Amino acid sequence: MAEETTPQTELNTSTGTTEPESKQSGNKRVKALTILLTVVIVGGWFGMKWIISGRKNIETDNAFIEARIVSVSSKVSGTVACVLVGDNQFVKQGDLLLEIDGRDYQVQIAKAAAGVGMAENETGGEQMKVEGARAALQSAKARFDQAVLDQNRAEKLYSRDVLPKEQLDRTTTARRVSEAQLKESEETLKRAQVEAGLAIKSGSKAKILQRKAQLNEAELQLSYTKIYAPRDGYITRKSIETGVNIQAGQPLMALVPLQDAWITANYKERQITYLKPGQKVEFSVDAYPGRTFHGTVDSIMAGTGAAFSLLPPENATGNYVKVVQRVPVKINIDKNSDPERVLRVGMSVIPVVLTGRTSGEVMKELNPFK
């Protein structure tokens, strides 16, 4: 019996496999399949969550902070007397920014005031001329009336052969002379009235009004020598110093009201399907990693950025290649999320618009069997 069992034991040894080793190999395969299945399920779940989140919350990295830059310039020319602000300084509306030497304009005011006084004196003298011309007209009328009476009387006497023809001719000539003098007096009165500014029905004195207007203009020019901040903001691009001679309309500095800044986000045309004004926005800025700011969608531009570019594309000519267009979206920044005004114009922004869509709505949209 012992001799018969020996070859069987050797045969089992020569196969090199035993029953416990095969069980271990099967367990490893089951573990590997389990791990693979778990990875697929988890990856699919996270992938589906990412897809749903991407359709619920619309994101872009093509966005920048913008603000209206107010250019500060002078309305008058002159020499800068003093500059009261520095670069990047915050100023409030009404703060004095700089002052121009106003001595030249003070001289203009003095001249204009003297002109008003002279006009008033001239008007008084011209009024006297009018009165004198009116008296001369009345005297001319009296002489004309007397000449007419003398001529009529002379004609009656001449018809009775009482008065000689020579005397009649003299009375006729005297009447003609008095008539001409009357017309001359009337024209003199009209000219005097026009010079005195009394020809206007309202009776306003044109010269005095003209001089007063010049005085008001001179005072206004003097007020322009002080330049004030038109609104709250930060001073930038200051290119002026004390003692520099400037011209009217010359840009002196710029004012940036960061409190009214906004975001211009250029979304792809496929992303604006569910964008609406009033939706909440969360955005981050490269300059402040880890910090989240908030805002609200204000409006969507009426066209794509390419349509309003300097050289818009002409797709009707040549070979056409479709390019995904981008539509600018204006996003207002919540002032409470940026109380320190750390956001600056031109900073890169990554805004995420919260459309408010539910996961069910997104899943219905992704359903291939609908």
Stockholm file with secondary structure:
# STOCKHOLM 1.0

chainA/1-370         MAEETTPQTELNTSTGTTEPESKQSGNKRVKALTILLTVVIVGGWFGMKWIISGRKNIETDNAFIEARIVSVSSKVSGTVACVLVGDNQFVKQGDLLLEIDGRDYQVQIAKAAAGVGMAENETGGEQMKVEGARAALQSAKARFDQAVLDQNRAEKLYSRDVLPKEQLDRTTTARRVSEAQLKESEETLKRAQVEAGLAIKSGSKAKILQRKAQLNEAELQLSYTKIYAPRDGYITRKSIETGVNIQAGQPLMALVPLQDAWITANYKERQITYLKPGQKVEFSVDAYPGRTFHGTVDSIMAGTGAAFSLLPPENATGNYVKVVQRVPVKINIDKNSDPERVLRVGMSVIPVVLTGRTSGEVMKELNPFK
#=GR chainA/1-370 SS CHHHHHHHHHHHHHHCCCHHHHHHHHHHHHHHHHHHHHHHHHHHHHHHHHHHHHHHEEECSCEEEECCCEEEECSSCEEEEEECCCTTCEECTTCEEEEECCHHHHHHHHHHHHHHHHHHHHHHHHHHHHHHHHHHHHHHHHHHHHHHHHHHHHHHHHHTTCSCHHHHHHHHHHHHHHHHHHHHHHHHHHHHHHHTTCSSTTCCCHHHHHHHHHHHHHHHHHHTTEEECSSSEEEESCCCCTTCEECTTCEEEEEECGGGCEEEEEEETTTCTTCCTTCEEEEEETTEEEEEEEEEEEEECSSCTGGGSSSCCCTTSSCCCCCCCEEEEEEEECGGGCTTCCCCTTCBEEEEEECCCCHHHHHHHHCTTC
#=GC SS_cons         CHHHHHHHHHHHHHHCCCHHHHHHHHHHHHHHHHHHHHHHHHHHHHHHHHHHHHHHEEECSCEEEECCCEEEECSSCEEEEEECCCTTCEECTTCEEEEECCHHHHHHHHHHHHHHHHHHHHHHHHHHHHHHHHHHHHHHHHHHHHHHHHHHHHHHHHHTTCSCHHHHHHHHHHHHHHHHHHHHHHHHHHHHHHHTTCSSTTCCCHHHHHHHHHHHHHHHHHHTTEEECSSSEEEESCCCCTTCEECTTCEEEEEECGGGCEEEEEEETTTCTTCCTTCEEEEEETTEEEEEEEEEEEEECSSCTGGGSSSCCCTTSSCCCCCCCEEEEEEEECGGGCTTCCCCTTCBEEEEEECCCCHHHHHHHHCTTC
//
